[in-house]
């Protein structure tokens, strides 16, 4: 069974006040923080690496950390990088709770999934808009989550690609218990399409971090996803 999860992308945050900005959206109802790691090779942009993740983990403890009263969140690390297998251990040690690699970045996706899980964190696989969804069919039973990109990866603030929704629908029909994430251009206007298709993990950067009332945006998204999961009979109570 799956549940609605909103994961604001820190790519849209105020990096000069990263910890405080993340606390603000967590307190507004965000479940995860989506951390976009780009290397300038797999995608034409460079964002951040292990030191930032490790530093942010000091400001934002894990959800099961009972020793801190700081706002807590799950770290969803989206690795838009070449040779992702080289960096698994480093990101685990920096505080990642989930390591999402791109199918297009590795020649041995199943071996990479096993490596990630050997460190005790969740493994997820992403596909670019141009990659057919059927590449995930054999891998999905081994995954904790599949990510369908709804923009070309590499930059924030792009327009939502509604023609990616059939991929989400196919995955939800085939794998009803799988967490399915959509990333790119998600806001109040586009969340109904993603929810209708069966996505339950919503990455929203600009629409949450720049909102006057992020709690309203997050609540709206969760409610739309909740409605559709309930209709499908896969909602976790």
N, CA, C and O of each residue as an XYZ file, in Angstrom:
948
protein
N       0.842     -1.193      0.000
C       0.000      0.000      0.000
C       0.881      1.249      0.000
O       1.974      1.248      0.566
N       0.400      2.300     -0.632
C       1.187      3.526     -0.777
C       0.421      4.716     -0.196
O      -0.779      4.626      0.064
N       1.117      5.815      0.000
C       0.508      7.002      0.587
C       1.000      8.250     -0.134
O       2.029      8.204     -0.809
N       0.289      9.357     -0.004
C       0.744     10.609     -0.615
C       2.000     11.129      0.090
O       2.064     11.175      1.319
N       2.981     11.512     -0.701
C       4.227     12.075     -0.181
C       4.573     13.299     -1.018
O       4.591     13.229     -2.247
N       4.844     14.408     -0.362
C       5.298     15.610     -1.061
C       6.765     15.835     -0.703
O       7.142     15.875      0.468
N       7.583     15.981     -1.753
C       9.034     16.105     -1.593
C       9.514     17.382     -2.274
O       9.894     17.341     -3.444
N       9.508     18.496     -1.584
C       9.982     19.739     -2.205
C      11.445     19.634     -2.624
O      12.284     19.126     -1.879
N      11.732     20.119     -3.819
C      13.103     20.097     -4.326
C      13.876     21.287     -3.798
O      13.479     22.437     -3.991
N      14.998     21.000     -3.121
C      15.771     22.094     -2.540
C      16.466     22.935     -3.607
O      17.057     23.970     -3.297
N      16.396     22.494     -4.858
C      16.947     23.296     -5.955
C      16.253     24.658     -6.032
O      16.825     25.628     -6.530
N      15.007     24.719     -5.530
C      14.242     25.967     -5.565
C      14.326     26.751     -4.254
O      13.660     27.774     -4.094
N      15.141     26.272     -3.324
C      15.240     26.934     -2.023
C      16.201     28.117     -2.076
O      16.870     28.357     -3.081
N      16.247     28.842     -0.974
C      17.223     29.921     -0.795
C      18.485     29.289     -0.227
O      18.549     29.003      0.969
N      19.493     29.068     -1.073
C      20.686     28.355     -0.632
C      21.465     29.111      0.448
O      22.226     28.503      1.201
N      21.284     30.407      0.528
C      21.952     31.175      1.576
C      21.338     30.906      2.943
O      21.959     31.163      3.974
N      20.120     30.387      2.942
C      19.411     30.068      4.185
C      18.805     28.676      4.078
O      17.634     28.471      4.398
N      19.608     27.724      3.627
C      19.088     26.409      3.257
C      18.414     25.689      4.421
O      17.299     25.189      4.273
N      19.067     25.630      5.565
C      18.481     24.923      6.694
C      17.150     25.514      7.122
O      16.176     24.786      7.313
N      17.105     26.828      7.272
C      15.866     27.497      7.694
C      14.762     27.342      6.659
O      13.598     27.148      7.010
N      15.129     27.428      5.372
C      14.140     27.292      4.308
C      13.559     25.875      4.295
O      12.365     25.693      4.058
N      14.401     24.883      4.549
C      13.922     23.500      4.610
C      13.026     23.295      5.826
O      12.010     22.607      5.732
N      13.385     23.878      6.959
C      12.528     23.799      8.145
C      11.147     24.374      7.844
O      10.129     23.842      8.285
N      11.131     25.460      7.091
C       9.857     26.130      6.772
C       8.922     25.210      5.990
O       7.732     25.146      6.297
N       9.432     24.498      4.990
C       8.547     23.638      4.193
C       8.214     22.342      4.925
O       7.141     21.774      4.726
N       9.131     21.873      5.772
C       8.820     20.683      6.580
C       7.692     21.015      7.559
O       6.751     20.239      7.727
N       7.799     22.152      8.186
C       6.748     22.580      9.117
C       5.424     22.832      8.397
O       4.359     22.807      9.014
N       5.501     23.074      7.089
C       4.287     23.278      6.284
C       3.688     21.956      5.808
O       2.641     21.945      5.161
N       4.352     20.837      6.128
C       3.770     19.538      5.801
C       4.553     18.672      4.841
O       4.100     17.582      4.490
N       5.731     19.132      4.400
C       6.543     18.309      3.493
C       7.025     17.052      4.217
O       7.412     17.106      5.384
N       6.996     15.932      3.515
C       7.412     14.653      4.095
C       8.894     14.372      3.847
O       9.620     13.922      4.734
N       9.314     14.649      2.623
C      10.686     14.398      2.189
C      11.310     15.708      1.727
O      10.610     16.688      1.470
N      12.632     15.712      1.625
C      13.351     16.742      0.884
C      13.984     16.070     -0.326
O      14.712     15.086     -0.193
N      13.699     16.610     -1.503
C      14.245     16.077     -2.758
C      15.526     16.838     -3.057
O      15.514     18.056     -3.240
N      16.640     16.096     -3.106
C      17.954     16.708     -3.239
C      18.528     16.359     -4.604
O      18.920     15.219     -4.855
N      18.571     17.353     -5.481
C      19.031     17.152     -6.856
C      20.547     17.297     -6.940
O      21.100     18.374     -6.712
N      21.201     16.195     -7.271
C      22.658     16.179     -7.413
C      22.996     16.074     -8.898
O      22.660     15.082     -9.545
N      23.658     17.091     -9.436
C      24.001     17.138    -10.868
C      25.498     17.357    -11.023
O      26.108     18.132    -10.287
N      26.081     16.657    -11.998
C      27.543     16.656    -12.127
C      28.092     17.444    -13.318
O      29.307     17.512    -13.503
N      27.205     18.043    -14.133
C      27.677     18.783    -15.291
C      28.064     17.900    -16.463
O      28.518     18.401    -17.491
N      27.891     16.589    -16.324
C      28.193     15.635    -17.393
C      26.935     14.891    -17.836
O      26.558     14.927    -19.008
N      26.290     14.214    -16.878
C      25.044     13.516    -17.208
C      23.961     14.515    -17.593
O      23.143     14.258    -18.475
N      23.972     15.650    -16.920
C      23.102     16.783    -17.258
C      23.982     18.034    -17.336
O      25.046     18.075    -16.719
N      23.554     19.051    -18.084
C      24.419     20.215    -18.322
C      24.381     21.269    -17.223
O      24.408     22.466    -17.507
N      24.320     20.834    -15.981
C      24.290     21.780    -14.870
C      25.015     21.151    -13.694
O      25.145     19.929    -13.626
N      25.488     21.974    -12.767
C      26.153     21.506    -11.559
C      25.395     22.086    -10.364
O      25.097     23.280    -10.331
N      25.090     21.240     -9.392
C      24.347     21.738     -8.227
C      25.160     21.580     -6.950
O      25.837     22.519     -6.529
N      25.103     20.422     -6.337
C      25.707     20.240     -5.020
C      26.192     18.803     -4.864
O      25.894     17.933     -5.683
N      26.955     18.578     -3.779
C      27.498     17.251     -3.536
C      27.384     16.846     -2.085
O      26.579     17.388     -1.328
N      28.209     15.879     -1.712
C      28.138     15.287     -0.387
C      28.269     16.290      0.758
O      27.536     16.166      1.739
N      29.168     17.280      0.684
C      29.301     18.200      1.831
C      28.015     18.944      2.173
O      27.713     19.165      3.346
N      27.260     19.329      1.148
C      25.995     20.035      1.395
C      24.980     19.087      2.034
O      24.280     19.466      2.973
N      24.900     17.865      1.530
C      23.963     16.882      2.086
C      24.313     16.610      3.546
O      23.435     16.576      4.408
N      25.592     16.419      3.812
C      26.034     16.133      5.183
C      25.729     17.301      6.112
O      25.282     17.097      7.240
N      25.965     18.511      5.650
C      25.688     19.699      6.451
C      24.189     19.862      6.698
O      23.765     20.188      7.806
N      23.391     19.631      5.649
C      21.941     19.750      5.789
C      21.396     18.700      6.755
O      20.436     18.955      7.482
N      22.015     17.517      6.757
C      21.563     16.468      7.675
C      21.755     16.891      9.135
O      21.008     16.453     10.010
N      22.740     17.729      9.398
C      22.925     18.234     10.756
C      21.772     19.156     11.156
O      21.393     19.222     12.325
N      21.224     19.863     10.172
C      20.117     20.790     10.437
C      18.760     20.096     10.401
O      17.809     20.538     11.045
N      18.681     18.997      9.637
C      17.412     18.288      9.447
C      17.629     16.806      9.769
O      18.071     16.049      8.905
N      17.327     16.388     10.990
C      17.531     14.991     11.363
C      16.587     14.036     10.619
O      15.604     14.455     10.008
N      16.915     12.758     10.691
C      16.056     11.718     10.112
C      14.726     11.653     10.875
O      14.666     12.017     12.049
N      13.663     11.191     10.207
C      12.357     11.122     10.878
C      12.346     10.283     12.153
O      11.564     10.553     13.065
N      13.207      9.264     12.222
C      13.208      8.393     13.402
C      14.203      8.827     14.475
O      14.441      8.090     15.432
N      14.785     10.015     14.324
C      15.750     10.524     15.293
C      15.000     11.112     16.490
O      14.389     12.176     16.398
N      15.061     10.399     17.607
C      14.338     10.840     18.806
C      15.186     11.738     19.705
O      14.728     12.175     20.761
N      16.419     12.011     19.285
C      17.328     12.801     20.121
C      17.264     14.296     19.813
O      17.873     15.104     20.515
N      16.524     14.665     18.762
C      16.493     16.069     18.345
C      15.062     16.571     18.239
O      14.150     15.822     17.888
N      14.878     17.859     18.552
C      13.554     18.476     18.401
C      13.480     19.349     17.147
O      12.521     20.098     16.961
N      14.514     19.246     16.277
C      14.500     19.995     15.019
C      13.501     19.360     14.048
O      13.192     18.175     14.173
N      12.988     20.140     13.072
C      12.140     19.554     12.032
C      12.894     18.439     11.303
O      14.066     18.590     10.959
N      12.209     17.328     11.076
C      12.855     16.136     10.529
C      12.326     15.825      9.133
O      11.196     16.178      8.795
N      13.153     15.163      8.326
C      12.717     14.786      6.975
C      13.570     13.651      6.432
O      14.714     13.442      6.836
N      12.973     12.940      5.514
C      13.603     11.874      4.728
C      14.349     12.529      3.570
O      13.790     13.388      2.888
N      15.607     12.137      3.335
C      16.412     12.714      2.255
C      16.345     11.833      1.016
O      16.850     10.711      0.999
N      15.716     12.363     -0.007
C      15.499     11.702     -1.293
C      16.526     12.261     -2.281
O      16.309     13.317     -2.875
N      17.640     11.552     -2.452
C      18.741     12.062     -3.281
C      18.600     11.591     -4.724
O      18.706     10.400     -5.016
N      18.363     12.533     -5.608
C      18.166     12.263     -7.036
C      19.491     12.509     -7.742
O      19.924     13.650     -7.900
N      20.125     11.422     -8.162
C      21.494     11.468     -8.660
C      21.528     11.572    -10.189
O      21.481     10.571    -10.903
N      21.610     12.792    -10.652
C      21.720     13.034    -12.099
C      23.201     13.121    -12.445
O      23.730     14.184    -12.772
N      23.853     11.956    -12.361
C      25.305     11.886    -12.488
C      25.730     10.661    -13.285
O      24.984      9.688    -13.395
N      26.929     10.720    -13.836
C      27.540      9.554    -14.450
C      28.205      8.702    -13.368
O      28.599      9.214    -12.320
N      28.324      7.416    -13.628
C      28.971      6.477    -12.699
C      28.402      6.570    -11.278
O      29.158      6.750    -10.323
N      27.092      6.450    -11.133
C      26.497      6.630     -9.802
C      26.984      5.626     -8.759
O      27.005      5.927     -7.565
N      27.374      4.435     -9.209
C      27.808      3.412     -8.258
C      29.014      3.848     -7.424
O      29.214      3.365     -6.309
N      29.805      4.752     -7.968
C      31.004      5.229     -7.258
C      30.634      6.037     -6.019
O      31.410      6.113     -5.066
N      29.440      6.643     -6.036
C      29.090      7.619     -5.000
C      28.084      7.110     -3.964
O      27.703      7.853     -3.059
N      27.654      5.860     -4.087
C      26.628      5.361     -3.173
C      27.074      5.465     -1.719
O      26.366      6.040     -0.892
N      28.233      4.917     -1.405
C      28.679      4.894     -0.010
C      28.853      6.310      0.540
O      28.487      6.578      1.685
N      29.406      7.211     -0.260
C      29.602      8.590      0.186
C      28.282      9.257      0.559
O      28.191      9.950      1.572
N      27.267      9.044     -0.265
C      25.983      9.694      0.020
C      25.255      9.027      1.174
O      24.529      9.689      1.915
N      25.440      7.732      1.332
C      24.903      7.063      2.518
C      25.515      7.679      3.772
O      24.808      8.007      4.725
N      26.813      7.830      3.760
C      27.519      8.397      4.912
C      27.177      9.869      5.142
O      27.314     10.378      6.255
N      26.737     10.542      4.094
C      26.366     11.960      4.216
C      24.945     12.151      4.716
O      24.576     13.252      5.124
N      24.131     11.077      4.689
C      22.784     11.181      5.246
C      21.644     10.855      4.314
O      20.486     11.096      4.656
N      21.937     10.308      3.129
C      20.860      9.946      2.195
C      20.001      8.824      2.768
O      20.519      7.883      3.369
N      18.689      8.928      2.579
C      17.755      7.853      2.937
C      17.328      7.061      1.712
O      16.900      5.912      1.824
N      17.443      7.670      0.561
C      17.121      7.013     -0.712
C      18.082      7.532     -1.775
O      18.380      8.724     -1.843
N      18.555      6.608     -2.600
C      19.498      6.936     -3.673
C      18.796      6.614     -4.985
O      18.580      5.447     -5.310
N      18.439      7.660     -5.741
C      17.740      7.490     -7.012
C      18.715      7.719     -8.151
O      19.187      8.835     -8.365
N      19.012      6.651     -8.880
C      19.905      6.760    -10.026
C      19.093      6.773    -11.313
O      17.930      6.370    -11.324
N      19.699      7.230    -12.385
C      19.039      7.220    -13.678
C      19.366      5.928    -14.421
O      20.514      5.489    -14.480
N      18.325      5.346    -14.976
C      18.501      4.123    -15.762
C      19.534      4.339    -16.864
O      20.303      3.438    -17.196
N      19.539      5.533    -17.417
C      20.425      5.848    -18.549
C      21.889      6.010    -18.133
O      22.771      6.109    -18.986
N      22.148      6.036    -16.811
C      23.507      6.324    -16.337
C      24.328      5.088    -15.995
O      25.497      5.207    -15.627
N      23.740      3.910    -16.111
C      24.442      2.699    -15.713
C      24.164      1.547    -16.674
O      23.084      1.459    -17.260
N      25.131      0.684    -16.825
C      24.950     -0.504    -17.676
C      24.459     -1.698    -16.870
O      24.065     -2.712    -17.445
N      24.480     -1.589    -15.525
C      24.061     -2.693    -14.662
C      23.117     -2.185    -13.569
O      23.502     -2.094    -12.404
N      21.885     -1.857    -13.950
C      20.961     -1.270    -12.970
C      20.630     -2.187    -11.789
O      20.529     -1.719    -10.655
N      20.461     -3.487    -12.045
C      20.112     -4.385    -10.942
C      21.258     -4.498     -9.946
O      21.028     -4.515     -8.737
N      22.474     -4.575    -10.436
C      23.630     -4.628     -9.534
C      23.712     -3.360     -8.700
O      24.083     -3.411     -7.527
N      23.370     -2.224     -9.295
C      23.393     -0.953     -8.564
C      22.316     -0.931     -7.485
O      22.556     -0.448     -6.378
N      21.134     -1.450     -7.798
C      20.067     -1.542     -6.798
C      20.538     -2.367     -5.602
O      20.339     -1.979     -4.451
N      21.158     -3.498     -5.887
C      21.640     -4.372     -4.805
C      22.716     -3.685     -3.971
O      22.759     -3.839     -2.751
N      23.583     -2.928     -4.636
C      24.619     -2.187     -3.914
C      23.996     -1.161     -2.973
O      24.381     -1.062     -1.808
N      23.040     -0.405     -3.481
C      22.375      0.628     -2.667
C      21.723     -0.010     -1.446
O      21.877      0.475     -0.325
N      20.999     -1.090     -1.670
C      20.275     -1.733     -0.567
C      21.220     -2.374      0.445
O      20.866     -2.538      1.613
N      22.415     -2.733     -0.002
C      23.383     -3.332      0.926
C      23.797     -2.359      2.021
O      24.302     -2.770      3.066
N      23.583     -1.077      1.781
C      23.902     -0.051      2.780
C      22.694      0.290      3.660
O      22.777      1.174      4.513
N      21.583     -0.403      3.454
C      20.423     -0.228      4.314
C      19.540      0.964      3.988
O      18.749      1.389      4.831
N      19.657      1.518      2.774
C      18.768      2.613      2.374
C      17.908      2.175      1.190
O      18.107      1.094      0.635
N      16.960      3.016      0.814
C      16.049      2.697     -0.281
C      16.700      2.962     -1.636
O      17.496      3.885     -1.804
N      16.327      2.113     -2.595
C      16.851      2.237     -3.962
C      15.722      2.612     -4.909
O      14.629      2.047     -4.862
N      16.017      3.585     -5.775
C      15.023      4.038     -6.745
C      15.701      4.273     -8.091
O      16.904      4.523     -8.169
N      14.893      4.187     -9.148
C      15.419      4.381    -10.497
C      14.557      5.387    -11.243
O      13.328      5.331    -11.185
N      15.215      6.313    -11.950
C      14.541      7.365    -12.707
C      14.719      7.124    -14.198
O      15.715      6.549    -14.636
N      13.732      7.576    -14.971
C      13.851      7.561    -16.429
C      13.582      8.947    -16.990
O      12.675      9.649    -16.542
N      14.384      9.330    -17.977
C      14.202     10.596    -18.671
C      12.952     10.543    -19.554
O      12.444      9.457    -19.831
N      12.454     11.691    -19.995
C      11.268     11.706    -20.865
C      11.411     10.858    -22.130
O      10.430     10.278    -22.596
N      12.608     10.781    -22.685
C      12.794     10.029    -23.918
C      12.993      8.542    -23.747
O      13.109      7.820    -24.738
N      13.036      8.063    -22.514
C      13.265      6.647    -22.240
C      11.938      5.913    -22.086
O      11.089      6.354    -21.311
N      11.734      4.811    -22.797
C      10.468      4.076    -22.676
C      10.297      3.465    -21.301
O      11.271      3.061    -20.666
N       9.061      3.399    -20.845
C       8.791      2.916    -19.494
C       9.079      1.430    -19.345
O       9.328      0.966    -18.232
N       9.051      0.678    -20.426
C       9.220     -0.771    -20.287
C      10.614     -1.185    -19.829
O      10.815     -2.337    -19.447
N      11.585     -0.264    -19.859
C      12.911     -0.605    -19.339
C      12.860     -0.870    -17.833
O      13.769     -1.487    -17.278
N      11.789     -0.399    -17.171
C      11.671     -0.571    -15.722
C      10.939     -1.845    -15.320
O      10.910     -2.188    -14.138
N      10.351     -2.548    -16.274
C       9.484     -3.664    -15.909
C      10.208     -4.772    -15.143
O       9.684     -5.274    -14.148
N      11.392     -5.155    -15.584
C      12.134     -6.210    -14.886
C      12.760     -5.699    -13.599
O      12.936     -6.454    -12.642
N      13.094     -4.423    -13.580
C      13.771     -3.839    -12.421
C      12.805     -3.492    -11.295
O      13.170     -3.569    -10.122
N      11.588     -3.113    -11.635
C      10.636     -2.576    -10.659
C      10.402     -3.466     -9.435
O      10.292     -2.936     -8.329
N      10.321     -4.795     -9.581
C      10.111     -5.619     -8.376
C      11.226     -5.495     -7.332
O      11.037     -5.851     -6.169
N      12.388     -4.989     -7.759
C      13.523     -4.836     -6.854
C      13.640     -3.414     -6.302
O      14.467     -3.151     -5.430
N      12.818     -2.506     -6.808
C      12.911     -1.089     -6.448
C      11.984     -0.725     -5.301
O      10.956     -1.367     -5.087
N      12.362      0.315     -4.565
C      11.461      0.933     -3.596
C      10.633      2.028     -4.258
O       9.539      2.346     -3.793
N      11.152      2.609     -5.349
C      10.448      3.683     -6.036
C      10.924      3.799     -7.473
O      12.089      3.545     -7.780
N      10.011      4.183     -8.344
C      10.352      4.546     -9.721
C      10.024      6.016     -9.915
O       8.997      6.505     -9.443
N      10.910      6.714    -10.615
C      10.728      8.147    -10.890
C      10.547      8.373    -12.383
O      11.418      8.040    -13.187
N       9.404      8.943    -12.737
C       9.139      9.335    -14.118
C       9.366     10.840    -14.221
O       8.622     11.630    -13.639
N      10.400     11.232    -14.966
C      10.687     12.650    -15.137
C       9.618     13.297    -16.022
O       9.266     12.775    -17.080
N       9.113     14.441    -15.565
C       8.096     15.168    -16.329
C       8.655     16.468    -16.899
O       7.914     17.337    -17.359
N       9.983     16.577    -16.855
C      10.746     17.610    -17.570
C      12.068     16.955    -17.961
O      12.403     15.878    -17.468
N      12.808     17.603    -18.840
C      14.160     17.134    -19.109
C      15.025     17.452    -17.885
O      15.048     18.599    -17.437
N      15.731     16.469    -17.340
C      16.502     16.726    -16.120
C      17.654     17.700    -16.352
O      18.248     17.753    -17.429
N      17.944     18.461    -15.310
C      19.086     19.362    -15.379
C      18.825     20.773    -14.900
O      19.744     21.466    -14.465
N      17.562     21.206    -14.979
C      17.221     22.573    -14.570
C      15.862     22.584    -13.889
O      14.985     21.795    -14.241
N      15.682     23.468    -12.918
C      14.394     23.628    -12.268
C      13.511     24.609    -13.025
O      13.969     25.316    -13.922
N      12.223     24.639    -12.643
C      11.310     25.632    -13.180
C      10.819     25.389    -14.591
O      10.325     26.317    -15.231
N      10.938     24.151    -15.107
C      10.483     23.849    -16.463
C       8.985     23.517    -16.495
O       8.356     23.292    -15.460
N       8.440     23.495    -17.708
C       7.019     23.212    -17.897
C       6.742     21.712    -17.813
O       7.477     20.902    -18.377
N       5.683     21.359    -17.109
C       5.231     19.979    -16.925
C       4.894     19.314    -18.257
O       4.179     19.887    -19.079
N       5.412     18.099    -18.469
C       5.160     17.347    -19.700
C       4.046     16.329    -19.445
O       4.293     15.222    -18.966
N       2.815     16.728    -19.778
C       1.659     15.869    -19.519
C       1.710     14.558    -20.300
O       1.086     13.574    -19.903
N       2.454     14.540    -21.413
C       2.517     13.319    -22.218
C       3.352     12.219    -21.563
O       3.503     11.139    -22.134
N       3.896     12.480    -20.373
C       4.594     11.440    -19.609
C       3.634     10.651    -18.717
O       4.018      9.623    -18.160
N       2.393     11.118    -18.576
C       1.461     10.480    -17.658
C       1.094      9.040    -18.027
O       0.857      8.240    -17.122
N       1.036      8.671    -19.313
C       0.802      7.249    -19.615
C       1.855      6.319    -19.011
O       1.539      5.184    -18.655
N       3.096      6.783    -18.891
C       4.135      5.971    -18.247
C       3.770      5.704    -16.786
O       3.921      4.587    -16.289
N       3.291      6.742    -16.113
C       2.901      6.605    -14.712
C       1.726      5.627    -14.589
O       1.719      4.760    -13.715
N       0.750      5.774    -15.459
C      -0.427      4.896    -15.421
C      -0.049      3.431    -15.624
O      -0.565      2.544    -14.945
N       0.852      3.196    -16.560
C       1.293      1.824    -16.832
C       2.002      1.232    -15.613
O       1.757      0.084    -15.241
N       2.874      2.016    -15.003
C       3.584      1.531    -13.812
C       2.617      1.252    -12.664
O       2.757      0.248    -11.965
N       1.641      2.132    -12.467
C       0.699      1.943    -11.360
C      -0.157      0.688    -11.587
O      -0.462     -0.036    -10.639
N      -0.546      0.431    -12.853
C      -1.338     -0.763    -13.141
C      -0.522     -2.036    -12.910
O      -1.025     -3.012    -12.353
N       0.716     -2.016    -13.334
C       1.567     -3.203    -13.217
C       2.104     -3.411    -11.806
O       2.268     -4.546    -11.359
N       2.375     -2.313    -11.107
C       3.013     -2.381     -9.786
C       2.239     -1.519     -8.794
O       2.708     -0.446     -8.411
N       1.060     -1.974     -8.373
C       0.175     -1.136     -7.557
C       0.763     -0.734     -6.203
O       0.339      0.270     -5.630
N       1.726     -1.489     -5.681
C       2.286     -1.192     -4.362
C       3.586     -0.378     -4.423
O       4.182     -0.081     -3.388
N       4.016     -0.024     -5.622
C       5.283      0.686     -5.800
C       5.109      2.191     -5.588
O       4.134      2.777     -6.058
N       6.052      2.814     -4.882
C       6.068      4.276     -4.843
C       6.447      4.775     -6.238
O       7.461      4.364     -6.802
N       5.618      5.668     -6.785
C       5.869      6.232     -8.113
C       5.954      7.748     -7.973
O       5.014      8.411     -7.534
N       7.098      8.265     -8.355
C       7.385      9.687     -8.198
C       7.340     10.393     -9.548
O       7.734      9.836    -10.572
N       6.854     11.621     -9.526
C       6.935     12.492    -10.701
C       7.704     13.743    -10.298
O       7.582     14.237     -9.177
N       8.502     14.244    -11.246
C       9.410     15.341    -10.936
C       9.504     16.276    -12.130
O       9.965     15.901    -13.208
N       9.042     17.534    -11.900
C       9.180     18.550    -12.930
C       7.882     19.254    -13.253
O       6.958     18.644    -13.791
N       7.803     20.537    -12.930
C       6.642     21.334    -13.303
C       5.383     21.049    -12.513
O       4.282     21.335    -12.983
N       5.524     20.484    -11.307
C       4.344     20.138    -10.511
C       3.905     21.310     -9.639
O       4.711     21.915     -8.933
N       2.615     21.616     -9.701
C       2.003     22.657     -8.898
C       0.513     22.395     -8.816
O       0.049     21.324     -9.207
N      -0.239     23.354     -8.315
C      -1.691     23.164     -8.178
C      -2.362     22.886     -9.520
O      -3.339     22.139     -9.588
N      -1.830     23.493    -10.595
C      -2.457     23.345    -11.905
C      -2.212     21.963    -12.513
O      -3.046     21.464    -13.269
N      -1.094     21.353    -12.193
C      -0.708     20.087    -12.850
C      -0.857     18.855    -11.966
O      -0.842     17.734    -12.474
N      -1.000     19.035    -10.667
C      -1.099     17.883     -9.772
C      -2.305     16.985    -10.090
O      -2.191     15.770     -9.926
N      -3.457     17.520    -10.539
C      -4.568     16.605    -10.844
C      -4.199     15.562    -11.895
O      -4.613     14.408    -11.786
N      -3.427     15.950    -12.914
C      -3.039     15.000    -13.954
C      -2.112     13.919    -13.404
O      -2.251     12.741    -13.734
N      -1.174     14.331    -12.570
C      -0.243     13.366    -11.980
C      -0.968     12.416    -11.030
O      -0.709     11.212    -11.023
N      -1.871     12.965    -10.235
C      -2.631     12.136     -9.299
C      -3.538     11.159    -10.042
O      -3.629      9.988     -9.675
N      -4.204     11.639    -11.079
C      -5.084     10.773    -11.870
C      -4.317      9.606    -12.485
O      -4.848      8.502    -12.610
N      -3.075      9.856    -12.866
C      -2.260      8.817    -13.492
C      -1.773      7.774    -12.489
O      -1.417      6.660    -12.870
N      -1.758      8.136    -11.209
C      -1.363      7.174    -10.188
C      -0.089      7.493     -9.442
O       0.381      6.675     -8.652
N       0.485      8.671     -9.673
C       1.687      9.058     -8.928
C       1.325      9.305     -7.462
O       0.261      9.843     -7.156
N       2.218      8.908     -6.572
C       1.964      9.181     -5.145
C       3.070     10.002     -4.480
O       2.866     10.536     -3.390
N       4.240     10.110     -5.122
C       5.334     10.913     -4.575
C       5.541     12.113     -5.493
O       5.910     11.958     -6.657
N       5.306     13.283     -4.972
C       5.282     14.486     -5.787
C       6.468     15.391     -5.454
O       6.604     15.875     -4.330
N       7.318     15.607     -6.452
C       8.417     16.555     -6.298
C       7.925     17.916     -6.776
O       7.488     18.067     -7.916
N       8.001     18.891     -5.899
C       7.548     20.243     -6.245
C       8.561     21.227     -5.686
O       8.739     21.324     -4.472
N       9.213     21.946     -6.562
C      10.231     22.884     -6.118
C       9.716     24.294     -6.013
O       9.401     24.774     -4.924
N       9.631     24.963     -7.158
C       9.209     26.362     -7.211
C       7.841     26.568     -6.585
O       7.625     27.542     -5.863
N       6.904     25.644     -6.861
C       5.527     25.827     -6.395
C       5.400     25.762     -4.879
O       4.434     26.281     -4.319
N       6.354     25.137     -4.208
C       6.320     25.073     -2.742
C       7.230     26.123     -2.126
O       6.785     26.912     -1.293
N       8.495     26.146     -2.521
C       9.461     27.031     -1.879
C       9.168     28.513     -2.102
O       9.514     29.342     -1.260
N       8.538     28.854     -3.216
C       8.248     30.265     -3.487
C       6.805     30.649     -3.165
O       6.396     31.786     -3.396
N       6.036     29.700     -2.632
C       4.625     29.978     -2.336
C       4.482     30.911     -1.135
O       5.257     30.840     -0.182
N       3.488     31.776     -1.199
C       3.154     32.602     -0.029
C       2.722     31.717      1.120
O       3.021     32.003      2.279
N       2.009     30.628      0.798
C       1.512     29.704      1.808
C       1.856     28.282      1.377
O       1.019     27.603      0.782
N       3.074     27.819      1.666
C       3.464     26.480      1.234
C       2.585     25.379      1.820
O       2.394     24.339      1.189
N       2.047     25.598      3.021
C       1.172     24.594      3.637
C      -0.071     24.359      2.790
O      -0.539     23.227      2.670
N      -0.603     25.424      2.206
C      -1.783     25.306      1.347
C      -1.468     24.486      0.100
O      -2.265     23.637     -0.300
N      -0.315     24.731     -0.515
C       0.087     24.008     -1.720
C       0.312     22.526     -1.406
O      -0.148     21.653     -2.142
N       1.014     22.255     -0.324
C       1.312     20.868      0.055
C       0.030     20.118      0.392
O      -0.155     18.978     -0.034
N      -0.845     20.746      1.144
C      -2.116     20.122      1.512
C      -2.963     19.825      0.272
O      -3.561     18.754      0.167
N      -3.011     20.771     -0.659
C      -3.772     20.589     -1.893
C      -3.248     19.378     -2.665
O      -4.027     18.548     -3.135
N      -1.924     19.284     -2.791
C      -1.319     18.168     -3.520
C      -1.622     16.830     -2.846
O      -2.003     15.866     -3.510
N      -1.454     16.779     -1.546
C      -1.697     15.528     -0.833
C      -3.152     15.079     -0.966
O      -3.433     13.892     -1.127
N      -4.060     16.031     -0.898
C      -5.483     15.690     -1.009
C      -5.813     15.127     -2.379
O      -6.577     14.168     -2.479
N      -5.251     15.703     -3.441
C      -5.506     15.209     -4.793
C      -4.968     13.789     -4.965
O      -5.636     12.926     -5.535
N      -3.758     13.559     -4.465
C      -3.161     12.222     -4.557
C      -3.963     11.237     -3.716
O      -4.235     10.119     -4.155
N      -4.337     11.647     -2.516
C      -5.095     10.791     -1.608
C      -6.397     10.306     -2.254
O      -6.747      9.130     -2.158
N      -7.102     11.221     -2.908
C      -8.366     10.882     -3.564
C      -8.183      9.775     -4.591
O      -8.970      8.830     -4.647
N      -7.142      9.897     -5.399
C      -6.933      8.931     -6.476
C      -6.415      7.591     -5.953
O      -6.791      6.541     -6.473
N      -5.565      7.616     -4.942
C      -5.091      6.354     -4.370
C      -6.235      5.601     -3.719
O      -6.305      4.374     -3.791
N      -7.139      6.348     -3.079
C      -8.301      5.727     -2.444
C      -9.199      5.077     -3.499
O      -9.703      3.972     -3.296
N      -9.394      5.767     -4.622
C     -10.195      5.209     -5.720
C      -9.609      3.908     -6.245
O     -10.342      2.983     -6.596
N      -8.277      3.843     -6.297
C      -7.589      2.659     -6.812
C      -7.486      1.543     -5.783
O      -7.121      0.418     -6.122
N      -7.804      1.847     -4.527
C      -7.738      0.839     -3.480
C      -6.333      0.487     -3.045
O      -6.085     -0.618     -2.561
N      -5.395      1.440     -3.218
C      -4.006      1.167     -2.828
C      -3.516      2.121     -1.738
O      -2.321      2.168     -1.448
N      -4.422      2.871     -1.141
C      -4.043      3.877     -0.153
C      -3.707      3.234      1.183
O      -4.455      2.394      1.682
N      -2.576      3.634      1.760
C      -2.217      3.229      3.112
C      -2.994      4.078      4.102
O      -2.988      5.306      4.024
N      -3.657      3.419      5.023
C      -4.428      4.164      6.043
C      -3.484      4.724      7.102
O      -3.931      5.380      8.043
